Amino acid sequence: MAHNLLAGKKGIIFGALDENSIAWKVALKAKEEGASFTLTNAPIALRMGKINELAEKCDAKVIPADATLVEDIEKLYKETQEVLGGNLDFILHSIGMSPNVRKGREYGDLNYDWFLKTLDISGLSFHKIMQVAEKMDIMNEWGSILALTYIAAQRTFPDYSDMAQAKAVLESIARSYGYRFAKLKNVRVNTISQSPTKTTAGTGISGFDVFFDYADKMSPLGNATAEDCANYVIAMFSDLTRMVTMQNLMHDGGFSSSGISEEIIEELSK
Ligand SMILES: NC(=O)c1ccc[n+]([C@@H]2O[C@H](COP(=O)([O-])OP(=O)(O)OC[C@H]3O[C@@H](n4cnc5c(N)ncnc54)[C@H](O)[C@@H]3O)[C@@H](O)[C@H]2O)c1
């Protein structure tokens, strides 16, 4: 059921790859709630062509941009301003990729050029998105900027590898830029720390199915789905959360506050 929470709001959604993507679900809900926006992804991801289905449903233009390239982000913002006819109220950064994880490199045998790529794509790109937004003065007063993260920034999940460092950078950037953007334009900046979710990025981590089930059993409410995550993102883009900023917001069914659960005890007692 829609509540018109984003009526009249304009934005950009980074990272919808296919119908499993968290950004895909966010786009559908943002449309339902009355927002207008552009969709963007890396040119190589757009070649899959799936995003055009989403664009049609959302009546949104797709604009290619590699989020690690400042000139791509500048072009994206300029075109978005033209298409939407004004400045932005929200931006979603839903981007993550590690060449080391993708190519199965052990944590004790990382390729450092790839490590830097991981940090750039999954962490620094968030800074770039905000720095270009500041320089082009593209955000409206009381706007909301969000990135998605994972609890491996705080606790060790061995197979998450160098993505853990990228997420720690991402969350730290949210605090530092959150301070700056609040002072500049009353814009809030937060990260949402989401449960394991069955998407292309998620299932790329080896052992994903096991830690998906483990997290589900450890969380008193169970794992939060991509759909649940999209609802939270919409709430964070709405005017109902204007004073929330510089936070890493846990969206994990209680996982981060649980020591052990009855389900895990039962499992280990077998
Ligand atoms: N799936 C999970 O278990 C989970 C859990 C917590 C957080 N997250 C985070 O949620 C976010 C979205 O991931 P998802 O799970 O929906 O998977 P996904 O694979 O659908 O989305 C990741 C997106 O990043 C994009 N991307 C990669 N390199 C890029 C670049 N250089 N420029 C622009 N875009 C680029 C991909 O094309 C893809 O659309 C990521 O930040 C991910 O780390 C996922």
The ligand as an SDF file (V2000), in Angstrom:
LIG
                    3D

 44 48  0  0  0  0  0  0  0  0999 V2000
   23.2190   -8.9600   -0.9050 N   0  0  0  0  0  0  0  0  0  0  0  0
   23.6300   -8.9050    0.3590 C   0  0  0  0  0  0  0  0  0  0  0  0
   23.7420   -9.9230    1.0680 O   0  0  0  0  0  0  0  0  0  0  0  0
   23.9600   -7.5500    0.9410 C   0  0  0  0  0  0  0  0  0  0  0  0
   24.0150   -7.4030    2.3370 C   0  0  0  0  0  0  0  0  0  0  0  0
   24.3490   -6.1540    2.8620 C   0  0  0  0  0  0  0  0  0  0  0  0
   24.6540   -5.1050    1.9970 C   0  0  0  0  0  0  0  0  0  0  0  0
   24.6050   -5.2850    0.6470 N   0  0  0  0  0  0  0  0  0  0  0  0
   24.9630   -4.1660   -0.2340 C   0  0  0  0  0  0  0  0  0  0  0  0
   23.8510   -3.7710   -1.0030 O   0  0  0  0  0  0  0  0  0  0  0  0
   24.3290   -3.0840   -2.1490 C   0  0  0  0  0  0  0  0  0  0  0  0
   23.6030   -3.5940   -3.3840 C   0  0  0  0  0  0  0  0  0  0  0  0
   23.9600   -4.9120   -3.6690 O   0  0  0  0  0  0  0  0  0  0  0  0
   22.9230   -6.0470   -4.0600 P   0  0  0  0  0  0  0  0  0  0  0  0
   22.9990   -7.0700   -3.0110 O   0  0  0  0  0  0  0  0  0  0  0  0
   21.6080   -5.4650   -4.4300 O   0  0  0  0  0  0  0  0  0  0  0  0
   23.6270   -6.7250   -5.3460 O   0  0  0  0  0  0  0  0  0  0  0  0
   23.6680   -6.3390   -6.8920 P   0  0  0  0  0  0  0  0  0  0  0  0
   24.7530   -7.1910   -7.4670 O   0  0  0  0  0  0  0  0  0  0  0  0
   22.3270   -6.4560   -7.4860 O   0  0  0  0  0  0  0  0  0  0  0  0
   24.1230   -4.7960   -6.9100 O   0  0  0  0  0  0  0  0  0  0  0  0
   25.4620   -4.3580   -6.9070 C   0  0  0  0  0  0  0  0  0  0  0  0
   25.5410   -3.2770   -7.9800 C   0  0  0  0  0  0  0  0  0  0  0  0
   26.8140   -2.6060   -8.0000 O   0  0  0  0  0  0  0  0  0  0  0  0
   26.9950   -2.2110   -9.3560 C   0  0  0  0  0  0  0  0  0  0  0  0
   28.3690   -1.7730   -9.6300 N   0  0  0  0  0  0  0  0  0  0  0  0
   29.4990   -2.5180   -9.5570 C   0  0  0  0  0  0  0  0  0  0  0  0
   30.5640   -1.7810   -9.9660 N   0  0  0  0  0  0  0  0  0  0  0  0
   30.0740   -0.5350  -10.2610 C   0  0  0  0  0  0  0  0  0  0  0  0
   30.6760    0.6680  -10.7340 C   0  0  0  0  0  0  0  0  0  0  0  0
   31.9930    0.7670  -10.9590 N   0  0  0  0  0  0  0  0  0  0  0  0
   29.8910    1.7540  -10.9590 N   0  0  0  0  0  0  0  0  0  0  0  0
   28.5420    1.6830  -10.7430 C   0  0  0  0  0  0  0  0  0  0  0  0
   27.9230    0.5650  -10.2860 N   0  0  0  0  0  0  0  0  0  0  0  0
   28.6810   -0.5280  -10.0660 C   0  0  0  0  0  0  0  0  0  0  0  0
   26.6200   -3.4880  -10.1010 C   0  0  0  0  0  0  0  0  0  0  0  0
   26.4840   -3.3120  -11.4960 O   0  0  0  0  0  0  0  0  0  0  0  0
   25.3390   -3.8570   -9.4000 C   0  0  0  0  0  0  0  0  0  0  0  0
   24.2170   -3.2330   -9.9980 O   0  0  0  0  0  0  0  0  0  0  0  0
   25.8550   -3.2910   -2.1820 C   0  0  0  0  0  0  0  0  0  0  0  0
   26.4780   -2.1670   -1.6040 O   0  0  0  0  0  0  0  0  0  0  0  0
   26.0200   -4.5000   -1.2800 C   0  0  0  0  0  0  0  0  0  0  0  0
   27.3110   -4.5940   -0.7310 O   0  0  0  0  0  0  0  0  0  0  0  0
   24.2470   -6.4880    0.0980 C   0  0  0  0  0  0  0  0  0  0  0  0
  1  2  1  0
  2  3  2  0
  2  4  1  0
  4  5  1  0
  4 44  2  0
  5  6  2  0
  6  7  1  0
  7  8  2  0
  8  9  1  0
  8 44  1  0
  9 10  1  0
  9 42  1  0
 10 11  1  0
 11 12  1  0
 11 40  1  0
 12 13  1  0
 13 14  1  0
 14 15  2  0
 14 16  1  0
 14 17  1  0
 17 18  1  0
 18 19  2  0
 18 20  1  0
 18 21  1  0
 21 22  1  0
 22 23  1  0
 23 24  1  0
 23 38  1  0
 24 25  1  0
 25 26  1  0
 25 36  1  0
 26 27  1  0
 26 35  1  0
 27 28  2  0
 28 29  1  0
 29 30  1  0
 29 35  2  0
 30 31  1  0
 30 32  2  0
 32 33  1  0
 33 34  2  0
 34 35  1  0
 36 37  1  0
 36 38  1  0
 38 39  1  0
 40 41  1  0
 40 42  1  0
 42 43  1  0
M  CHG  2   8   1  16  -1
M  END
$$$$
